[in-house]
Amino acid sequence: MRERGPSQVQFWLIALVIGVAAGFAALFFRKGIEGLQGFLYGTDDIAHLHSWAGTLPWYWVLLLPAIGGLVVGAVLNWFTHDGRVRSVADVIEGAALWEGRVERRAGVGSALASFITLSTGGSTGREGPVVHMAAVMSAWVSARINANGITGRDLLGCAVAAAVSASFNAPIAGALFALEVVLRHFAVHAFAPIAIASVAGTVINRIEYGDVTEFILPAEGSLAFYVELPAFLILGVICGAVAVVLMKAIFFADDLGTTVVSWLRLPSILRPALTGLMLGAMAIWYPHIIGVGYETTSLALTGELVLWNAVIFAVLKVIAVAITMAGRMGGGVFSPALMIGALTGLAFGIIATAIFPDVSGSETIYALAGMGAVAAAVLGAPISTTLIIFELTGDWQTGIAVMAAVSLSSALASRLVDRSFFLTQLERRNIHLAAGPQAYLLATVRVAKIMRPADAPNSAPEEICWELIEQGVYVDGNATLETVMPIFESSGALFIPVVTLRGEGDPPELWGSVFQVDALKAFNRALAATAAEEHS
């Protein structure tokens, strides 16, 4: 198996084992956060953490996130070369460009950093670290069994599905999240093993927590479908705008943080600590920002907040999430998006039901729809997010309201960012996955694999190659077609010399030449292989 890769039977068995392992990893991650968070904040009731934090001495609320940030900085300095926490965006990149593999050492460090962040009051979610942690496990297995690209990506999808399912007790959404967000296709060959892994992860969750939903909704509430539906369409537009504000705030804060750290010449290890200090200062007056925010989300879904509280908490949560992410502290954006969406929906619902009381249902239905609309726009995953909202709440009766809001929020947000938060993160790193395979596949084909060596009989004439080099028309041997194709476009040449650039002042060493026809053939093969995988 290590020499030839797994057979079909072996693959299914491995997928099941990965699903179970990822499910346990997600469960232990969640239980570990609850245990350490309860110990540090001195409470056994994590479900009401922010209420308890409001009774603690102000200096402890202030210092605890800062201490956690200091530890996070040390962890990231040890495990990563750039101090950046790996998350869902890196998993998507691994699926598209690296045959289902992700960085293992950096992934372990990122999971540990996120664990500390969430335990000490960081204002993010646990789904991002769990997804990347599962991806690290699948990458290790793929390396051990010599999995090819398709097998590696399918195993990655199995691990992600199990991790999401075990985190939220949501088997349907877990499977669709892996397909819609990570693999970004719905191929039949991938669906069955991913579904089985997702079920395995759910079983792990239910062994510990039982068959219960994350949020309990009030029993009352109805929707006057035909009359009230336009209000949910308007809510969708508002939630799309809120999602864009959240994403833009995170990116702005990240750029600002980088600029400030560079200007002050601070060691990167101190960046999370200063961020933690800022969060602690906010939490003294508004402990609602601490952690994933499930208590505040539950209050919104049950209508136990007044209008101004909902608005203020939503604004503060956006700021807290932006600060946490900009400080490179770790964590995900899904849980914060749920909280912000529920608060936005509740605020809208309070206003809408007050203006049209005779044709309106409960404001809590708007909170549910808003929760799904903001999360779907941030993740760029309208299908899986719609389903995960149903599975988190157990309320399937208001599905049309959620779908209406999700559809418009996703449509609006995808036009104002690069499809989603994760794909925009990659775009900011010059990794162009949002445009589709025709854009990112160029980066997967290396010039060294398709060039014709200089001593080959069908290579380009050496004297012409040197003439092109003198004109500045050449490419490094380690480059990809992403670099080569624009040179063909601008120069009009039929071939480009491939060189190795030596020390300054030394002439380049000619390796060979890459012909435009060979580049186009390689690109066509990559496109065909991708299309075959997505439709198999």
PENORZI-V699358 format. One record per pair of residues at least 24 apart in sequence whose ideal C-beta (glycine too) atoms are under 7 Angstrom apart, sorted by sequence separation. I is the first residue (numbers start at 0). J is the second residue. D is the distance in whole Angstrom. If there is no record, write none. Layout:
i->I j->J d->D
i->I j->J d->D
This chain:
i->39 j->63 d->6
i->85 j->109 d->4
i->134 j->158 d->6
i->173 j->197 d->4
i->292 j->316 d->7
i->344 j->368 d->6
i->381 j->405 d->5
i->84 j->109 d->5
i->106 j->131 d->6
i->133 j->158 d->4
i->134 j->159 d->6
i->156 j->181 d->6
i->287 j->312 d->5
i->341 j->366 d->5
i->344 j->369 d->2
i->367 j->392 d->6
i->381 j->406 d->7
i->467 j->492 d->7
i->473 j->498 d->5
i->475 j->500 d->6
i->78 j->104 d->6
i->79 j->105 d->5
i->106 j->132 d->7
i->133 j->159 d->6
i->155 j->181 d->7
i->156 j->182 d->5
i->313 j->339 d->5
i->343 j->369 d->5
i->344 j->370 d->6
i->78 j->105 d->6
i->170 j->197 d->5
i->173 j->200 d->6
i->288 j->315 d->6
i->367 j->394 d->7
i->84 j->112 d->6
i->106 j->134 d->7
i->107 j->135 d->7
i->133 j->161 d->7
i->170 j->198 d->5
i->288 j->316 d->6
i->341 j->369 d->6
i->381 j->409 d->4
i->446 j->474 d->6
i->467 j->495 d->7
i->468 j->496 d->5
i->487 j->515 d->5
i->78 j->107 d->6
i->79 j->108 d->6
i->84 j->113 d->6
i->106 j->135 d->4
i->130 j->159 d->5
i->133 j->162 d->4
i->313 j->342 d->4
i->340 j->369 d->5
i->341 j->370 d->4
i->447 j->476 d->5
i->467 j->496 d->5
i->78 j->108 d->2
i->101 j->131 d->7
i->152 j->182 d->6
i->285 j->315 d->5
i->312 j->342 d->5
i->313 j->343 d->6
i->340 j->370 d->4
i->343 j->373 d->6
i->367 j->397 d->6
i->371 j->401 d->5
i->375 j->405 d->4
i->446 j->476 d->6
i->447 j->477 d->7
i->468 j->498 d->7
i->483 j->513 d->6
i->77 j->108 d->7
i->170 j->201 d->4
i->288 j->319 d->4
i->340 j->371 d->7
i->487 j->518 d->7
i->103 j->135 d->5
i->130 j->162 d->6
i->340 j->372 d->6
i->368 j->400 d->5
i->372 j->404 d->4
i->376 j->408 d->4
i->446 j->478 d->5
i->464 j->496 d->4
i->75 j->108 d->6
i->101 j->134 d->5
i->129 j->162 d->5
i->130 j->163 d->7
i->156 j->189 d->6
i->160 j->193 d->5
i->164 j->197 d->5
i->168 j->201 d->6
i->309 j->342 d->5
i->337 j->370 d->5
i->340 j->373 d->3
i->364 j->397 d->5
i->368 j->401 d->5
i->371 j->404 d->7
i->372 j->405 d->5
i->375 j->408 d->6
i->376 j->409 d->5
i->446 j->479 d->7
i->74 j->108 d->6
i->101 j->135 d->6
i->281 j->315 d->7
i->339 j->373 d->6
i->340 j->374 d->6
i->367 j->401 d->6
i->371 j->405 d->5
i->375 j->409 d->5
i->379 j->413 d->6
i->445 j->479 d->5
i->473 j->507 d->7
i->476 j->510 d->5
i->484 j->518 d->7
i->103 j->138 d->6
i->157 j->192 d->6
i->161 j->196 d->4
i->165 j->200 d->4
i->369 j->404 d->7
i->373 j->408 d->7
i->444 j->479 d->6
i->459 j->494 d->5
i->483 j->518 d->6
i->103 j->139 d->6
i->153 j->189 d->5
i->157 j->193 d->5
i->160 j->196 d->5
i->161 j->197 d->6
i->164 j->200 d->4
i->165 j->201 d->7
i->168 j->204 d->5
i->309 j->345 d->5
i->310 j->346 d->5
i->364 j->400 d->6
i->368 j->404 d->4
i->372 j->408 d->4
i->376 j->412 d->4
i->444 j->480 d->5
i->74 j->111 d->5
i->75 j->112 d->5
i->101 j->138 d->5
i->126 j->163 d->7
i->129 j->166 d->5
i->156 j->193 d->5
i->160 j->197 d->4
i->164 j->201 d->4
i->168 j->205 d->7
i->309 j->346 d->4
i->336 j->373 d->5
i->337 j->374 d->5
i->442 j->479 d->5
i->446 j->483 d->6
i->74 j->112 d->5
i->99 j->137 d->7
i->100 j->138 d->5
i->161 j->199 d->6
i->162 j->200 d->6
i->165 j->203 d->5
i->281 j->319 d->6
i->336 j->374 d->4
i->441 j->479 d->6
i->480 j->518 d->6
i->99 j->138 d->7
i->153 j->192 d->6
i->157 j->196 d->4
i->161 j->200 d->3
i->165 j->204 d->5
i->379 j->418 d->5
i->441 j->480 d->4
i->442 j->481 d->4
i->468 j->507 d->6
i->474 j->513 d->7
i->87 j->127 d->5
i->90 j->130 d->6
i->126 j->166 d->6
i->160 j->200 d->7
i->164 j->204 d->7
i->168 j->208 d->7
i->306 j->346 d->6
i->379 j->419 d->2
i->441 j->481 d->4
i->71 j->112 d->5
i->74 j->115 d->7
i->86 j->127 d->4
i->90 j->131 d->6
i->93 j->134 d->6
i->100 j->141 d->6
i->125 j->166 d->7
i->278 j->319 d->6
i->296 j->337 d->6
i->300 j->341 d->6
i->304 j->345 d->6
i->333 j->374 d->6
i->336 j->377 d->4
i->378 j->419 d->6
i->480 j->521 d->7
i->89 j->131 d->6
i->99 j->141 d->6
i->292 j->334 d->7
i->296 j->338 d->5
i->299 j->341 d->4
i->377 j->419 d->7
i->378 j->420 d->7
i->379 j->421 d->7
i->480 j->522 d->6
i->87 j->130 d->5
i->291 j->334 d->4
i->292 j->335 d->7
i->295 j->338 d->6
i->299 j->342 d->5
i->302 j->345 d->7
i->306 j->349 d->5
i->377 j->420 d->5
i->379 j->422 d->6
i->441 j->484 d->6
i->71 j->115 d->5
i->87 j->131 d->7
i->90 j->134 d->4
i->278 j->322 d->6
i->70 j->115 d->5
i->71 j->116 d->6
i->86 j->131 d->6
i->168 j->213 d->7
i->277 j->322 d->5
i->278 j->323 d->6
i->296 j->341 d->5
i->332 j->377 d->6
i->333 j->378 d->6
i->464 j->509 d->6
i->85 j->131 d->5
i->167 j->213 d->6
i->292 j->338 d->4
i->299 j->345 d->5
i->450 j->497 d->5
i->67 j->115 d->5
i->274 j->322 d->6
i->461 j->509 d->7
i->464 j->512 d->6
i->67 j->116 d->6
i->99 j->148 d->7
i->274 j->323 d->6
i->98 j->148 d->4
i->67 j->118 d->7
i->100 j->151 d->6
i->274 j->325 d->7
i->446 j->497 d->6
i->67 j->119 d->3
i->99 j->151 d->3
i->274 j->326 d->2
i->66 j->119 d->7
i->67 j->120 d->7
i->98 j->151 d->5
i->99 j->152 d->4
i->273 j->326 d->7
i->275 j->328 d->7
i->458 j->511 d->6
i->459 j->512 d->4
i->67 j->121 d->7
i->98 j->152 d->7
i->274 j->328 d->6
i->458 j->512 d->6
i->64 j->119 d->5
i->99 j->154 d->6
i->271 j->326 d->5
i->63 j->119 d->5
i->64 j->120 d->4
i->99 j->155 d->4
i->270 j->326 d->6
i->271 j->327 d->6
i->453 j->509 d->5
i->455 j->511 d->7
i->63 j->120 d->6
i->64 j->121 d->7
i->270 j->327 d->6
i->271 j->328 d->5
i->453 j->510 d->6
i->94 j->152 d->5
i->452 j->510 d->7
i->453 j->511 d->5
i->302 j->361 d->7
i->452 j->511 d->4
i->302 j->362 d->6
i->450 j->510 d->7
i->451 j->511 d->5
i->94 j->155 d->6
i->302 j->363 d->5
i->450 j->511 d->5
i->451 j->512 d->6
i->93 j->155 d->7
i->301 j->363 d->6
i->450 j->512 d->6
i->300 j->363 d->6
i->450 j->513 d->4
i->451 j->514 d->7
i->449 j->513 d->6
i->300 j->366 d->5
i->299 j->366 d->5
i->300 j->367 d->6
i->446 j->513 d->5
i->449 j->517 d->5
i->90 j->159 d->7
i->248 j->317 d->6
i->252 j->321 d->4
i->256 j->325 d->4
i->449 j->518 d->6
i->252 j->322 d->6
i->255 j->325 d->7
i->256 j->326 d->6
i->249 j->320 d->7
i->253 j->324 d->6
i->245 j->317 d->5
i->249 j->321 d->5
i->252 j->324 d->7
i->253 j->325 d->4
i->449 j->521 d->5
i->244 j->317 d->7
i->248 j->321 d->4
i->252 j->325 d->4
i->245 j->320 d->7
i->249 j->324 d->5
i->249 j->325 d->7
i->444 j->521 d->5
i->444 j->522 d->6
i->39 j->118 d->6
i->39 j->119 d->6
i->441 j->522 d->7
i->444 j->525 d->6
i->32 j->114 d->6
i->36 j->118 d->5
i->214 j->296 d->7
i->440 j->522 d->7
i->443 j->525 d->6
i->31 j->114 d->6
i->35 j->118 d->4
i->214 j->297 d->6
i->216 j->300 d->6
i->217 j->301 d->5
i->32 j->117 d->5
i->216 j->301 d->7
i->217 j->302 d->7
i->440 j->525 d->4
i->28 j->114 d->7
i->32 j->118 d->5
i->214 j->300 d->5
i->440 j->526 d->6
i->94 j->181 d->5
i->94 j->182 d->6
i->332 j->420 d->6
i->91 j->180 d->7
i->437 j->526 d->7
i->440 j->529 d->6
i->91 j->181 d->6
i->436 j->526 d->6
i->90 j->181 d->6
i->245 j->336 d->7
i->32 j->125 d->6
i->436 j->529 d->5
i->245 j->339 d->6
i->29 j->125 d->6
i->28 j->125 d->7
i->241 j->339 d->7
i->28 j->128 d->7
i->28 j->129 d->6
i->238 j->340 d->6
i->241 j->343 d->5
i->25 j->129 d->5
i->28 j->132 d->7
i->238 j->343 d->6
i->237 j->343 d->7
i->24 j->132 d->6
i->24 j->133 d->6
i->234 j->344 d->6
i->237 j->347 d->6
i->21 j->133 d->4
i->24 j->136 d->7
i->234 j->347 d->5
i->21 j->136 d->6
i->20 j->136 d->6
i->17 j->136 d->7
i->17 j->137 d->6
i->230 j->351 d->5
i->17 j->140 d->6
i->13 j->140 d->6
i->227 j->358 d->6
i->234 j->365 d->6
i->238 j->369 d->5
i->242 j->373 d->5
i->246 j->377 d->6
i->226 j->358 d->5
i->227 j->359 d->6
i->241 j->373 d->6
i->245 j->377 d->6
i->227 j->360 d->6
i->234 j->368 d->6
i->238 j->372 d->3
i->242 j->376 d->4
i->223 j->358 d->6
i->234 j->369 d->6
i->238 j->373 d->5
i->242 j->377 d->5
i->17 j->154 d->6
i->21 j->158 d->4
i->25 j->162 d->5
i->29 j->166 d->6
i->223 j->360 d->6
i->231 j->368 d->6
i->235 j->372 d->5
i->239 j->376 d->5
i->24 j->162 d->7
i->222 j->360 d->5
i->234 j->372 d->7
i->238 j->376 d->7
i->5 j->144 d->5
i->18 j->157 d->5
i->22 j->161 d->5
i->26 j->165 d->6
i->221 j->360 d->5
i->4 j->144 d->6
i->10 j->150 d->6
i->14 j->154 d->6
i->17 j->157 d->5
i->21 j->161 d->4
i->25 j->165 d->4
i->220 j->360 d->6
i->4 j->145 d->5
i->13 j->154 d->7
i->17 j->158 d->5
i->21 j->162 d->5
i->25 j->166 d->5
i->220 j->361 d->3
i->1 j->143 d->7
i->4 j->146 d->6
i->219 j->361 d->6
i->222 j->364 d->6
i->1 j->144 d->6
i->2 j->145 d->7
i->4 j->147 d->6
i->14 j->157 d->4
i->18 j->161 d->4
i->22 j->165 d->4
i->220 j->363 d->6
i->0 j->144 d->5
i->1 j->145 d->5
i->220 j->364 d->5
i->5 j->150 d->7
i->4 j->150 d->6
i->217 j->363 d->6
i->216 j->363 d->7
i->216 j->367 d->7
i->122 j->278 d->6
i->121 j->278 d->7
i->120 j->278 d->6
i->120 j->279 d->7
i->120 j->282 d->6
i->122 j->288 d->5
i->125 j->291 d->6
i->238 j->404 d->6
i->242 j->408 d->6
i->122 j->289 d->7
i->124 j->291 d->5
i->235 j->403 d->6
i->239 j->407 d->6
i->120 j->289 d->5
i->231 j->400 d->5
i->235 j->404 d->4
i->239 j->408 d->4
i->243 j->412 d->5
i->120 j->290 d->6
i->234 j->404 d->5
i->235 j->405 d->7
i->238 j->408 d->4
i->242 j->412 d->5
i->246 j->416 d->6
i->232 j->403 d->5
i->235 j->406 d->6
i->236 j->407 d->5
i->240 j->411 d->7
i->231 j->403 d->4
i->235 j->407 d->3
i->239 j->411 d->3
i->243 j->415 d->5
i->117 j->290 d->6
i->231 j->404 d->5
i->235 j->408 d->5
i->239 j->412 d->5
i->243 j->416 d->6
i->246 j->420 d->5
i->25 j->200 d->7
i->222 j->397 d->6
i->224 j->399 d->6
i->228 j->403 d->6
i->232 j->407 d->6
i->236 j->411 d->6
i->216 j->392 d->5
i->18 j->195 d->7
i->22 j->199 d->6
i->26 j->203 d->6
i->214 j->391 d->6
i->246 j->423 d->7
i->250 j->427 d->7
i->14 j->192 d->4
i->18 j->196 d->3
i->22 j->200 d->4
i->26 j->204 d->6
i->213 j->391 d->5
i->214 j->392 d->5
i->216 j->394 d->5
i->222 j->400 d->6
i->17 j->196 d->6
i->21 j->200 d->6
i->212 j->391 d->6
i->15 j->195 d->6
i->19 j->199 d->5
i->23 j->203 d->6
i->212 j->392 d->6
i->11 j->192 d->6
i->14 j->195 d->7
i->15 j->196 d->7
i->18 j->199 d->4
i->22 j->203 d->3
i->26 j->207 d->6
i->212 j->393 d->4
i->14 j->196 d->6
i->18 j->200 d->6
i->22 j->204 d->7
i->15 j->199 d->6
i->19 j->203 d->7
i->82 j->267 d->4
i->76 j->267 d->7
i->76 j->268 d->5
i->122 j->316 d->7
i->73 j->268 d->6
i->72 j->268 d->4
i->72 j->269 d->6
i->122 j->319 d->4
i->123 j->320 d->6
i->72 j->270 d->6
i->122 j->320 d->5
i->180 j->378 d->6
i->72 j->271 d->4
i->180 j->379 d->7
i->71 j->271 d->4
i->72 j->272 d->6
i->123 j->323 d->5
i->180 j->380 d->5
i->122 j->323 d->5
i->123 j->324 d->7
i->128 j->329 d->6
i->179 j->380 d->5
i->121 j->323 d->5
i->128 j->330 d->7
i->68 j->271 d->4
i->69 j->272 d->4
i->127 j->330 d->6
i->128 j->331 d->6
i->179 j->382 d->6
i->180 j->383 d->7
i->68 j->272 d->4
i->127 j->331 d->3
i->176 j->380 d->6
i->179 j->383 d->5
i->125 j->330 d->7
i->126 j->331 d->4
i->127 j->332 d->7
i->68 j->274 d->6
i->123 j->329 d->7
i->124 j->330 d->6
i->125 j->331 d->6
i->65 j->272 d->5
i->68 j->275 d->3
i->121 j->328 d->5
i->123 j->330 d->2
i->124 j->331 d->4
i->126 j->333 d->4
i->175 j->382 d->6
i->176 j->383 d->4
i->67 j->275 d->6
i->123 j->331 d->6
i->124 j->332 d->6
i->126 j->334 d->6
i->175 j->383 d->4
i->121 j->330 d->6
i->123 j->332 d->7
i->124 j->333 d->5
i->125 j->334 d->7
i->65 j->275 d->4
i->124 j->334 d->3
i->64 j->275 d->4
i->65 j->276 d->4
i->124 j->335 d->6
i->172 j->383 d->5
i->175 j->386 d->6
i->116 j->328 d->4
i->123 j->335 d->6
i->116 j->329 d->5
i->117 j->330 d->6
i->122 j->335 d->7
i->64 j->278 d->4
i->65 j->279 d->6
i->116 j->330 d->5
i->172 j->386 d->4
i->64 j->279 d->4
i->171 j->386 d->5
i->172 j->387 d->3
i->63 j->279 d->7
i->113 j->329 d->3
i->62 j->279 d->6
i->112 j->329 d->4
i->113 j->330 d->5
i->61 j->279 d->4
i->169 j->387 d->5
i->172 j->390 d->5
i->60 j->279 d->6
i->61 j->280 d->6
i->171 j->390 d->6
i->109 j->329 d->6
i->167 j->387 d->6
i->169 j->390 d->4
i->60 j->282 d->5
i->61 j->283 d->6
i->168 j->390 d->7
i->169 j->391 d->7
i->60 j->283 d->5
i->167 j->390 d->7
i->167 j->391 d->6
i->57 j->283 d->5
i->60 j->286 d->7
i->52 j->282 d->7
i->53 j->286 d->5
i->52 j->286 d->4
i->49 j->286 d->4
i->52 j->289 d->6
i->49 j->287 d->5
i->49 j->289 d->5
i->48 j->289 d->6
i->48 j->290 d->6
i->84 j->327 d->6
i->50 j->294 d->7
i->83 j->327 d->6
i->87 j->331 d->7
i->49 j->294 d->5
i->82 j->327 d->6
i->84 j->329 d->4
i->86 j->331 d->6
i->48 j->294 d->6
i->49 j->295 d->7
i->46 j->293 d->7
i->47 j->294 d->5
i->46 j->294 d->6
i->75 j->327 d->7
i->36 j->290 d->7
i->71 j->328 d->5
i->68 j->326 d->7
i->71 j->329 d->7
i->68 j->328 d->6
i->91 j->421 d->6
i->88 j->421 d->4
i->92 j->425 d->6
i->87 j->421 d->5
i->91 j->425 d->7
i->88 j->424 d->4
i->88 j->425 d->5
i->95 j->432 d->5
i->92 j->430 d->6
i->91 j->432 d->7
i->96 j->439 d->7
i->95 j->439 d->6
i->96 j->442 d->6
i->186 j->532 d->6
i->96 j->443 d->6
i->186 j->533 d->5
i->188 j->535 d->5
i->186 j->534 d->7
i->187 j->535 d->7
i->184 j->533 d->4
i->186 j->535 d->5
i->149 j->532 d->5
